[in-house]
């Protein structure tokens, strides 16, 4: 309490970033309130099981929204705009976040839910010391174990679709820890439950073997190496102003992902810059689609459609580029072709 009071006074008296400081103090106060509520409210094992089960159920709902967002379900995307304006991407890959503002925050929340779900699963596995006895109680227990397992698969899938490296590592470590506990005899029964736990580990871990973008996300710090290109173009061109001209070029995919023409729509295009400056005369060049997918380290020849802009001195410079939402950084100015726009 003394720390919170000191933070409140310091935040209120702060000459800069006062609102942000008050937000951080409020978050810490909310966390302390949750702690007090948990310590005083969750006082028995039955209450603990209820809280964990409810947390897992809410997590499944959030996970369902994450999965539907990744699938591009239009009503869900429209509803999620109430929480944030746009869908997050890394490269051309969607990073789903559900109703939470950022995919990383969604992953952090679901990691906690996943850990709680593993605890619920272990609790259900250990509640009956003799699962071979066919009673209504044992049958109900098996249904609960199956339901928790399905919930963990859904939550694990949602963590995967956030494309957050820490989330994937945390989920894998949690599964490894649970597997180790089951195999070292920590549980009450090591026969049927052990097989269920092992199957659960394999079932959830199998969801990690999804698109190549996930492997890239795990093995690269950023997306700069995902989409790169080198371009060979004529050193000098004479283009009519305002008219489209097909220019022969060669393009090499030096990135780590293939270029898929449609529906991802990764085209070849260009910017126009003045010959004596670095600002853009025309940012949006004509986009020429590739005839077929271009694999990494593959060179293709094509006729790129180029339209000369109307510039004051009649001369401009053209630079190759990648779409900003694909490359995620400044335009790729690989090799320039000097162009003289004919009036």
C-alpha positions as a LaTeX table, in Angstrom:
\begin{tabular}{lrrr}
\hline
Residue & $x$ (\AA) & $y$ (\AA) & $z$ (\AA) \\
\hline
Unk1 & 0.00 & 0.00 & 0.00 \\
Unk2 & 2.84 & 2.37 & 0.82 \\
Unk3 & 4.42 & 1.68 & $-2.57$ \\
Unk4 & 1.14 & 2.35 & $-4.37$ \\
Unk5 & 0.64 & 5.57 & $-2.44$ \\
Unk6 & 4.16 & 6.72 & $-3.24$ \\
Unk7 & 3.64 & 5.90 & $-6.93$ \\
Unk8 & 0.36 & 7.80 & $-6.97$ \\
Unk9 & 1.93 & 10.91 & $-5.46$ \\
Unk10 & 4.93 & 10.72 & $-7.79$ \\
Unk11 & 2.68 & 10.22 & $-10.84$ \\
Unk12 & 0.43 & 13.14 & $-9.93$ \\
Unk13 & 3.45 & 15.41 & $-9.37$ \\
Unk14 & 5.29 & 14.30 & $-12.51$ \\
Unk15 & 5.97 & 17.22 & $-14.89$ \\
Unk16 & 6.10 & 14.92 & $-17.94$ \\
Unk17 & 4.08 & 11.87 & $-19.05$ \\
Unk18 & 1.70 & 12.32 & $-16.12$ \\
Unk19 & $-1.17$ & 10.44 & $-17.76$ \\
Unk20 & 1.05 & 7.49 & $-18.64$ \\
Unk21 & 2.46 & 7.42 & $-15.11$ \\
Unk22 & $-1.05$ & 7.38 & $-13.65$ \\
Unk23 & $-1.98$ & 4.56 & $-16.05$ \\
Unk24 & 0.94 & 2.45 & $-14.82$ \\
Unk25 & 0.05 & 3.17 & $-11.21$ \\
Unk26 & $-3.55$ & 2.19 & $-11.89$ \\
Unk27 & $-2.44$ & $-1.07$ & $-13.50$ \\
Unk28 & $-0.31$ & $-1.96$ & $-10.51$ \\
Unk29 & $-3.21$ & $-1.07$ & $-8.21$ \\
Unk30 & $-5.55$ & $-3.31$ & $-10.22$ \\
Unk31 & $-3.03$ & $-6.15$ & $-10.03$ \\
Unk32 & $-2.80$ & $-5.69$ & $-6.26$ \\
Unk33 & $-6.60$ & $-5.75$ & $-6.04$ \\
Unk34 & $-6.73$ & $-9.02$ & $-7.97$ \\
Unk35 & $-4.10$ & $-10.44$ & $-5.63$ \\
Unk36 & $-6.12$ & $-9.49$ & $-2.54$ \\
Unk37 & $-9.30$ & $-10.89$ & $-4.08$ \\
Unk38 & $-7.57$ & $-14.17$ & $-4.91$ \\
Unk39 & $-5.94$ & $-14.60$ & $-1.51$ \\
Unk40 & $-9.17$ & $-13.93$ & 0.37 \\
Unk41 & $-11.62$ & $-15.55$ & $-2.03$ \\
Unk42 & $-9.84$ & $-18.68$ & $-3.22$ \\
Unk43 & $-9.54$ & $-20.29$ & 0.19 \\
Unk44 & $-10.39$ & $-23.92$ & $-0.61$ \\
Unk45 & $-9.43$ & $-26.46$ & $-3.27$ \\
Unk46 & $-12.98$ & $-26.52$ & $-4.58$ \\
Unk47 & $-12.94$ & $-22.77$ & $-5.11$ \\
Unk48 & $-9.52$ & $-23.01$ & $-6.75$ \\
Unk49 & $-10.79$ & $-25.64$ & $-9.20$ \\
Unk50 & $-13.81$ & $-23.46$ & $-9.98$ \\
Unk51 & $-11.70$ & $-20.36$ & $-10.63$ \\
Unk52 & $-9.28$ & $-22.29$ & $-12.86$ \\
Unk53 & $-12.13$ & $-23.89$ & $-14.80$ \\
Unk54 & $-13.83$ & $-20.51$ & $-15.35$ \\
Unk55 & $-10.52$ & $-18.98$ & $-16.45$ \\
Unk56 & $-10.05$ & $-21.80$ & $-18.95$ \\
Unk57 & $-13.60$ & $-21.37$ & $-20.26$ \\
Unk58 & $-13.12$ & $-17.62$ & $-20.82$ \\
Unk59 & $-9.78$ & $-18.36$ & $-22.45$ \\
Unk60 & $-11.49$ & $-20.73$ & $-24.88$ \\
Unk61 & $-13.89$ & $-17.94$ & $-25.90$ \\
Unk62 & $-10.98$ & $-15.55$ & $-26.50$ \\
Unk63 & $-9.12$ & $-18.29$ & $-28.38$ \\
Unk64 & $-12.14$ & $-18.86$ & $-30.59$ \\
Unk65 & $-12.13$ & $-15.18$ & $-31.55$ \\
Unk66 & $-8.41$ & $-15.38$ & $-32.31$ \\
Unk67 & $-8.94$ & $-18.37$ & $-34.59$ \\
Unk68 & $-11.92$ & $-16.78$ & $-36.36$ \\
Unk69 & $-9.92$ & $-13.59$ & $-36.89$ \\
Unk70 & $-7.10$ & $-15.60$ & $-38.46$ \\
Unk71 & $-9.62$ & $-17.33$ & $-40.72$ \\
Unk72 & $-10.87$ & $-13.94$ & $-41.88$ \\
Unk73 & $-14.51$ & $-14.33$ & $-40.84$ \\
Unk74 & $-15.98$ & $-10.96$ & $-41.82$ \\
Unk75 & $-18.55$ & $-10.48$ & $-39.01$ \\
Unk76 & $-15.88$ & $-11.26$ & $-36.43$ \\
Unk77 & $-13.38$ & $-8.88$ & $-38.07$ \\
Unk78 & $-16.02$ & $-6.12$ & $-38.10$ \\
Unk79 & $-16.83$ & $-6.69$ & $-34.43$ \\
Unk80 & $-13.15$ & $-6.77$ & $-33.42$ \\
Unk81 & $-12.68$ & $-3.28$ & $-34.87$ \\
Unk82 & $-14.40$ & $-2.05$ & $-31.71$ \\
Unk83 & $-11.22$ & $-3.06$ & $-29.84$ \\
Unk84 & $-8.56$ & $-2.03$ & $-32.41$ \\
Unk85 & $-8.60$ & $-0.52$ & $-35.89$ \\
Unk86 & $-6.60$ & $-3.02$ & $-37.95$ \\
Unk87 & $-5.43$ & $-6.61$ & $-38.12$ \\
Unk88 & $-1.78$ & $-7.02$ & $-37.12$ \\
Unk89 & 0.62 & $-8.61$ & $-39.61$ \\
Unk90 & 4.22 & $-9.72$ & $-39.75$ \\
Unk91 & 5.33 & $-9.74$ & $-43.35$ \\
Unk92 & 2.30 & $-10.98$ & $-45.26$ \\
Unk93 & 1.29 & $-13.21$ & $-42.34$ \\
Unk94 & $-1.69$ & $-12.29$ & $-40.15$ \\
Unk95 & $-0.97$ & $-12.21$ & $-36.41$ \\
Unk96 & $-4.32$ & $-12.73$ & $-34.73$ \\
Unk97 & $-5.00$ & $-11.05$ & $-31.40$ \\
Unk98 & $-8.72$ & $-11.56$ & $-30.85$ \\
Unk99 & $-10.36$ & $-8.91$ & $-28.63$ \\
Unk100 & $-7.01$ & $-7.82$ & $-27.17$ \\
Unk101 & $-5.19$ & $-4.83$ & $-28.60$ \\
Unk102 & $-1.96$ & $-6.55$ & $-29.65$ \\
Unk103 & $-1.15$ & $-10.17$ & $-30.58$ \\
Unk104 & 1.67 & $-10.20$ & $-28.03$ \\
Unk105 & $-0.75$ & $-9.25$ & $-25.24$ \\
Unk106 & $-3.18$ & $-11.93$ & $-26.44$ \\
Unk107 & $-0.36$ & $-14.47$ & $-26.31$ \\
Unk108 & 0.63 & $-13.43$ & $-22.79$ \\
Unk109 & $-2.95$ & $-13.83$ & $-21.58$ \\
Unk110 & $-3.42$ & $-17.18$ & $-23.30$ \\
Unk111 & $-0.11$ & $-18.46$ & $-21.95$ \\
Unk112 & $-1.48$ & $-17.97$ & $-18.42$ \\
Unk113 & $-4.75$ & $-19.64$ & $-19.43$ \\
Unk114 & $-2.83$ & $-22.54$ & $-20.96$ \\
Unk115 & $-0.81$ & $-23.04$ & $-17.78$ \\
Unk116 & $-4.00$ & $-22.98$ & $-15.69$ \\
Unk117 & $-5.55$ & $-25.47$ & $-18.10$ \\
Unk118 & $-2.64$ & $-27.84$ & $-17.63$ \\
Unk119 & $-3.21$ & $-27.61$ & $-13.88$ \\
Unk120 & $-6.90$ & $-28.39$ & $-14.36$ \\
Unk121 & $-5.97$ & $-31.38$ & $-16.54$ \\
Unk122 & $-3.58$ & $-32.76$ & $-13.93$ \\
Unk123 & $-6.17$ & $-32.23$ & $-11.22$ \\
Unk124 & $-8.79$ & $-34.17$ & $-13.16$ \\
Unk125 & $-6.34$ & $-36.97$ & $-13.90$ \\
Unk126 & $-5.48$ & $-37.33$ & $-10.22$ \\
Unk127 & $-8.98$ & $-37.10$ & $-8.74$ \\
Unk128 & $-9.75$ & $-40.82$ & $-9.07$ \\
Unk129 & $-7.09$ & $-43.32$ & $-7.92$ \\
Unk130 & $-8.80$ & $-46.23$ & $-9.71$ \\
Unk131 & $-9.94$ & $-45.20$ & $-13.20$ \\
Unk132 & $-10.53$ & $-48.80$ & $-14.23$ \\
Unk133 & $-13.58$ & $-48.98$ & $-11.96$ \\
Unk134 & $-16.51$ & $-48.33$ & $-14.30$ \\
Unk135 & $-18.79$ & $-46.05$ & $-12.33$ \\
Unk136 & $-20.74$ & $-42.96$ & $-13.26$ \\
Unk137 & $-18.17$ & $-40.90$ & $-11.40$ \\
Unk138 & $-15.31$ & $-42.29$ & $-13.49$ \\
Unk139 & $-17.27$ & $-41.74$ & $-16.70$ \\
Unk140 & $-17.90$ & $-38.12$ & $-15.73$ \\
Unk141 & $-14.23$ & $-37.71$ & $-14.96$ \\
Unk142 & $-13.28$ & $-38.98$ & $-18.39$ \\
Unk143 & $-15.63$ & $-36.51$ & $-20.01$ \\
Unk144 & $-14.07$ & $-33.68$ & $-18.01$ \\
Unk145 & $-10.57$ & $-34.79$ & $-19.02$ \\
Unk146 & $-11.63$ & $-34.88$ & $-22.67$ \\
Unk147 & $-13.21$ & $-31.41$ & $-22.41$ \\
Unk148 & $-10.10$ & $-29.94$ & $-20.80$ \\
Unk149 & $-7.93$ & $-31.56$ & $-23.47$ \\
Unk150 & $-10.02$ & $-30.03$ & $-26.26$ \\
Unk151 & $-9.89$ & $-26.65$ & $-24.51$ \\
Unk152 & $-6.08$ & $-26.87$ & $-24.31$ \\
Unk153 & $-5.87$ & $-27.67$ & $-28.03$ \\
Unk154 & $-8.02$ & $-24.61$ & $-28.83$ \\
Unk155 & $-5.95$ & $-22.34$ & $-26.58$ \\
Unk156 & $-2.71$ & $-23.78$ & $-27.97$ \\
Unk157 & $-3.91$ & $-23.16$ & $-31.51$ \\
Unk158 & $-4.73$ & $-19.55$ & $-30.63$ \\
Unk159 & $-1.26$ & $-19.01$ & $-29.12$ \\
Unk160 & 0.24 & $-20.39$ & $-32.31$ \\
Unk161 & $-1.80$ & $-17.99$ & $-34.46$ \\
Unk162 & $-0.48$ & $-14.97$ & $-32.56$ \\
Unk163 & 2.94 & $-15.83$ & $-34.03$ \\
Unk164 & 4.62 & $-14.84$ & $-30.78$ \\
Unk165 & 7.90 & $-16.62$ & $-30.14$ \\
Unk166 & 7.74 & $-16.33$ & $-26.36$ \\
Unk167 & 4.25 & $-17.83$ & $-26.37$ \\
Unk168 & 5.32 & $-20.85$ & $-28.39$ \\
Unk169 & 8.35 & $-21.44$ & $-26.18$ \\
Unk170 & 6.33 & $-21.05$ & $-22.98$ \\
Unk171 & 3.67 & $-23.46$ & $-24.21$ \\
Unk172 & 6.27 & $-26.05$ & $-25.20$ \\
Unk173 & 8.06 & $-25.73$ & $-21.85$ \\
Unk174 & 4.76 & $-26.12$ & $-19.97$ \\
Unk175 & 3.96 & $-29.30$ & $-21.88$ \\
Unk176 & 7.45 & $-30.64$ & $-21.26$ \\
Unk177 & 7.13 & $-29.91$ & $-17.53$ \\
Unk178 & 3.75 & $-31.64$ & $-17.30$ \\
Unk179 & 5.09 & $-34.62$ & $-19.23$ \\
Unk180 & 8.07 & $-34.86$ & $-16.90$ \\
Unk181 & 5.81 & $-34.72$ & $-13.83$ \\
Unk182 & 3.62 & $-37.52$ & $-15.16$ \\
Unk183 & 6.58 & $-39.72$ & $-16.01$ \\
Unk184 & 8.38 & $-39.33$ & $-12.69$ \\
Unk185 & 5.45 & $-40.60$ & $-10.67$ \\
Unk186 & 4.28 & $-37.28$ & $-9.25$ \\
Unk187 & 0.68 & $-38.13$ & $-10.14$ \\
Unk188 & $-1.38$ & $-40.63$ & $-8.19$ \\
Unk189 & $-1.99$ & $-42.94$ & $-11.13$ \\
Unk190 & 0.61 & $-43.51$ & $-13.82$ \\
Unk191 & $-1.23$ & $-45.88$ & $-16.12$ \\
Unk192 & $-4.31$ & $-44.57$ & $-17.97$ \\
Unk193 & $-3.77$ & $-40.91$ & $-17.02$ \\
Unk194 & $-0.15$ & $-41.07$ & $-18.19$ \\
Unk195 & $-1.28$ & $-42.20$ & $-21.61$ \\
Unk196 & $-3.85$ & $-39.40$ & $-21.74$ \\
Unk197 & $-1.24$ & $-36.82$ & $-20.73$ \\
Unk198 & 1.21 & $-38.11$ & $-23.32$ \\
Unk199 & $-1.45$ & $-37.95$ & $-26.01$ \\
Unk200 & $-2.31$ & $-34.43$ & $-24.91$ \\
Unk201 & 1.33 & $-33.37$ & $-25.18$ \\
Unk202 & 1.60 & $-34.78$ & $-28.69$ \\
Unk203 & $-1.76$ & $-33.32$ & $-29.75$ \\
Unk204 & $-0.98$ & $-29.78$ & $-28.64$ \\
Unk205 & 2.66 & $-29.81$ & $-29.74$ \\
Unk206 & 1.60 & $-31.02$ & $-33.19$ \\
Unk207 & $-0.08$ & $-27.63$ & $-33.69$ \\
Unk208 & 3.41 & $-26.07$ & $-33.72$ \\
Unk209 & 4.09 & $-27.65$ & $-37.11$ \\
Unk210 & 2.10 & $-25.02$ & $-39.01$ \\
Unk211 & 3.09 & $-22.61$ & $-41.78$ \\
Unk212 & 6.62 & $-21.78$ & $-42.82$ \\
Unk213 & 6.01 & $-18.26$ & $-41.55$ \\
Unk214 & 5.94 & $-19.67$ & $-38.01$ \\
Unk215 & 9.41 & $-21.16$ & $-38.44$ \\
Unk216 & 10.63 & $-17.84$ & $-39.83$ \\
Unk217 & 9.11 & $-16.05$ & $-36.87$ \\
Unk218 & 11.05 & $-18.33$ & $-34.52$ \\
Unk219 & 14.37 & $-18.05$ & $-36.35$ \\
Unk220 & 14.51 & $-14.36$ & $-37.30$ \\
Unk221 & 14.42 & $-11.21$ & $-35.22$ \\
Unk222 & 12.44 & $-9.20$ & $-37.75$ \\
Unk223 & 10.79 & $-9.56$ & $-41.13$ \\
Unk224 & 13.48 & $-7.79$ & $-43.16$ \\
Unk225 & 14.91 & $-11.10$ & $-44.41$ \\
Unk226 & 11.52 & $-12.53$ & $-45.39$ \\
Unk227 & 10.95 & $-10.49$ & $-48.54$ \\
Unk228 & 13.97 & $-9.24$ & $-50.48$ \\
Unk229 & 14.74 & $-8.84$ & $-54.15$ \\
Unk230 & 17.42 & $-7.80$ & $-56.59$ \\
Unk231 & 16.34 & $-6.31$ & $-59.90$ \\
Unk232 & 18.12 & $-6.09$ & $-63.23$ \\
Unk233 & 16.75 & $-3.34$ & $-65.49$ \\
Unk234 & 17.92 & $-1.38$ & $-68.55$ \\
Unk235 & 20.35 & 1.39 & $-67.48$ \\
Unk236 & 18.58 & 4.03 & $-69.60$ \\
Unk237 & 15.03 & 4.31 & $-70.89$ \\
Unk238 & 13.09 & 6.81 & $-72.96$ \\
Unk239 & 9.47 & 6.73 & $-71.80$ \\
Unk240 & 6.45 & 8.72 & $-72.97$ \\
Unk241 & 4.80 & 10.73 & $-70.20$ \\
Unk242 & 1.51 & 9.39 & $-68.88$ \\
Unk243 & 1.62 & 6.20 & $-70.95$ \\
Unk244 & 2.24 & 2.66 & $-69.76$ \\
Unk245 & 5.30 & 0.91 & $-71.19$ \\
Unk246 & 6.37 & $-2.72$ & $-70.75$ \\
Unk247 & 9.99 & $-2.76$ & $-69.59$ \\
Unk248 & 12.01 & $-6.02$ & $-69.65$ \\
Unk249 & 13.50 & $-6.76$ & $-66.23$ \\
Unk250 & 14.89 & $-9.70$ & $-64.29$ \\
Unk251 & 13.90 & $-10.17$ & $-60.66$ \\
Unk252 & 15.61 & $-12.48$ & $-58.16$ \\
Unk253 & 13.90 & $-13.54$ & $-54.93$ \\
Unk254 & 16.66 & $-13.19$ & $-52.32$ \\
Unk255 & 14.27 & $-13.55$ & $-49.37$ \\
Unk256 & 13.18 & $-16.60$ & $-47.40$ \\
Unk257 & 9.57 & $-16.90$ & $-48.55$ \\
Unk258 & 8.11 & $-17.58$ & $-52.01$ \\
Unk259 & 6.15 & $-14.85$ & $-53.77$ \\
Unk260 & 2.61 & $-16.02$ & $-54.42$ \\
Unk261 & 0.78 & $-14.00$ & $-57.13$ \\
Unk262 & $-2.75$ & $-14.41$ & $-55.75$ \\
Unk263 & $-4.53$ & $-14.06$ & $-53.40$ \\
Unk264 & $-1.56$ & $-12.66$ & $-51.44$ \\
Unk265 & $-0.95$ & $-10.25$ & $-54.34$ \\
Unk266 & 2.81 & $-9.71$ & $-54.08$ \\
Unk267 & 3.55 & $-7.74$ & $-57.28$ \\
Unk268 & 6.52 & $-6.06$ & $-58.89$ \\
Unk269 & 6.32 & $-2.27$ & $-58.80$ \\
Unk270 & 8.35 & 0.91 & $-58.42$ \\
Unk271 & 8.57 & 4.45 & $-57.03$ \\
Unk272 & 9.47 & 7.58 & $-58.99$ \\
Unk273 & 12.06 & 9.97 & $-57.52$ \\
Unk274 & 13.51 & 13.17 & $-59.03$ \\
Unk275 & 17.00 & 12.86 & $-60.51$ \\
Unk276 & 18.43 & 15.41 & $-58.05$ \\
Unk277 & 16.50 & 14.59 & $-54.88$ \\
Unk278 & 15.33 & 11.86 & $-52.56$ \\
Unk279 & 11.63 & 12.65 & $-52.22$ \\
Unk280 & 8.92 & 10.79 & $-54.11$ \\
Unk281 & 7.46 & 12.19 & $-57.31$ \\
Unk282 & 5.05 & 9.26 & $-57.49$ \\
Unk283 & 4.87 & 6.71 & $-54.70$ \\
Unk284 & 2.33 & 4.29 & $-56.18$ \\
Unk285 & 3.68 & 2.71 & $-59.35$ \\
Unk286 & 1.79 & 0.33 & $-61.60$ \\
Unk287 & 1.80 & $-3.15$ & $-60.09$ \\
Unk288 & 2.69 & $-6.05$ & $-62.37$ \\
Unk289 & 1.76 & $-9.49$ & $-61.00$ \\
Unk290 & 4.10 & $-12.44$ & $-61.39$ \\
Unk291 & 2.89 & $-15.15$ & $-63.75$ \\
Unk292 & 3.68 & $-17.92$ & $-61.26$ \\
Unk293 & 5.06 & $-18.33$ & $-57.72$ \\
Unk294 & 8.70 & $-17.29$ & $-57.35$ \\
Unk295 & 10.66 & $-19.48$ & $-54.95$ \\
Unk296 & 13.63 & $-18.17$ & $-52.92$ \\
Unk297 & 16.89 & $-17.90$ & $-54.90$ \\
Unk298 & 14.92 & $-18.00$ & $-58.16$ \\
Unk299 & 15.32 & $-15.46$ & $-60.97$ \\
Unk300 & 12.47 & $-14.69$ & $-63.35$ \\
Unk301 & 12.28 & $-12.52$ & $-66.45$ \\
Unk302 & 9.21 & $-10.38$ & $-66.94$ \\
Unk303 & 7.94 & $-7.26$ & $-68.64$ \\
Unk304 & 7.07 & $-4.80$ & $-65.87$ \\
Unk305 & 4.48 & $-2.16$ & $-66.72$ \\
Unk306 & 5.90 & 1.32 & $-66.04$ \\
Unk307 & 4.04 & 4.63 & $-66.36$ \\
Unk308 & 6.20 & 7.78 & $-66.50$ \\
Unk309 & 4.98 & 10.61 & $-64.24$ \\
Unk310 & 4.66 & 14.23 & $-65.28$ \\
Unk311 & 7.68 & 15.98 & $-63.77$ \\
Unk312 & 8.81 & 19.60 & $-64.12$ \\
Unk313 & 12.27 & 19.03 & $-65.59$ \\
Unk314 & 11.36 & 15.94 & $-67.61$ \\
Unk315 & 13.73 & 13.59 & $-65.78$ \\
Unk316 & 13.07 & 11.19 & $-62.94$ \\
Unk317 & 14.63 & 8.14 & $-61.34$ \\
Unk318 & 12.78 & 4.87 & $-60.78$ \\
Unk319 & 13.55 & 2.50 & $-57.90$ \\
Unk320 & 12.23 & $-1.00$ & $-57.32$ \\
Unk321 & 10.24 & $-1.56$ & $-54.16$ \\
Unk322 & 8.16 & $-3.95$ & $-52.12$ \\
Unk323 & 4.74 & $-3.14$ & $-50.72$ \\
Unk324 & 5.09 & $-1.55$ & $-47.31$ \\
Unk325 & 2.62 & $-3.94$ & $-45.70$ \\
Unk326 & 4.67 & $-6.86$ & $-47.01$ \\
Unk327 & 8.21 & $-5.66$ & $-46.36$ \\
Unk328 & 7.30 & $-3.74$ & $-43.20$ \\
Unk329 & 10.09 & $-1.20$ & $-43.67$ \\
Unk330 & 11.34 & 1.47 & $-46.04$ \\
Unk331 & 11.07 & 0.77 & $-49.78$ \\
Unk332 & 13.64 & $-1.62$ & $-51.21$ \\
Unk333 & 15.83 & 0.52 & $-53.45$ \\
Unk334 & 17.84 & $-2.34$ & $-54.87$ \\
Unk335 & 18.97 & $-1.09$ & $-58.30$ \\
Unk336 & 17.87 & 2.13 & $-59.98$ \\
Unk337 & 17.08 & 2.59 & $-63.65$ \\
Unk338 & 17.65 & 6.09 & $-64.94$ \\
Unk339 & 14.63 & 7.10 & $-67.01$ \\
Unk340 & 14.13 & 10.12 & $-69.25$ \\
Unk341 & 10.45 & 10.99 & $-69.53$ \\
Unk342 & 9.69 & 12.24 & $-73.02$ \\
Unk343 & 7.12 & 15.06 & $-73.24$ \\
\hline
\end{tabular}
